[in-house]
């Protein structure tokens, strides 16, 4: 700017009348004001460009295809479902194909073979398999916490009264199997005292139906299934949040091939899910509508129960995987006899989630709502 000022000054004659001098000074002042305004506008534009979303698709870009598998059907995957049904992946230049797989074992096998590039699943049952050597890494956790409750027949008032009863679970080694063992350990119950009946299936419906049919007396549920259970006459036996153990629920996983050969895809996928968290919180009706399509439920009380649990109380805006929870899950698996081949740090890659904060993406998305108190370690 100083060079421009000197140019203007050098064009001014040395000898001039006082009136001419005043007019020239006014002209210089106007020019300087115009230059300052242009510089200010240029600065604002530069700031906006610097903070623009770097992951959005550009005009003419060819969409990147990827497959994401979910290990079950649950309200806990509300962020993924909402992104799929509201075009958020398209916005980021991703053409996502969603497939539902039968549990964590099948999901990890498909991921290892690169038949799918991402898994969206509860982390707790996956961590022991990953630590045992499965080709997968945790790259983000939209939901952190333990939303499960133990529901059962009216005559069972507390966990100690499960002696002589049967709990319906999905499959051996699955998440509900691990939850049952954790509850039994806390209340000094054994498998001789409490029978664990593995029904199978990809979600909570099969074990729940077994309880409805009188084949078992209790089962583990998450919102919104707990609302249905209460309507059907079952009662809350135990809220698993009272276990007070670190837990990782809905999470994103990818394989080594994607990390090595497709890091931009992984980063963009993480960014799209980060925006999905924001979108779900700001658009409850659209989010519940997406969940209604997946669950084939139009009951607003049921949908609201799921929304309250997963879009509010347990949401993790920063996506970072809590290392302490993963480490504890690995140690529990070791104590249960799992042959551990990987350290917790070997099955976590928080670099993609951390990049979203480093480059200002999350700040631009949330503004002052992204408080430091929300950061999870």
Helices and strands as residue ranges (DSSP letters): H 2-10, H 18-51, E 64-70, G 75-77, H 78-85, H 88-91, E 94-100, H 103-112, E 118-122, H 124-131, E 137-140, E 149-152, G 159-162, E 166-169, H 175-186, E 195-198, H 205-212, E 218-221, H 225-231, E 235-239, G 240-243, E 250-254, H 256-261, H 263-282, H 284-295, H 300-308, I 309-313, H 323-335, G 344-347, H 351-358, H 361-366, G 367-369, G 372-374
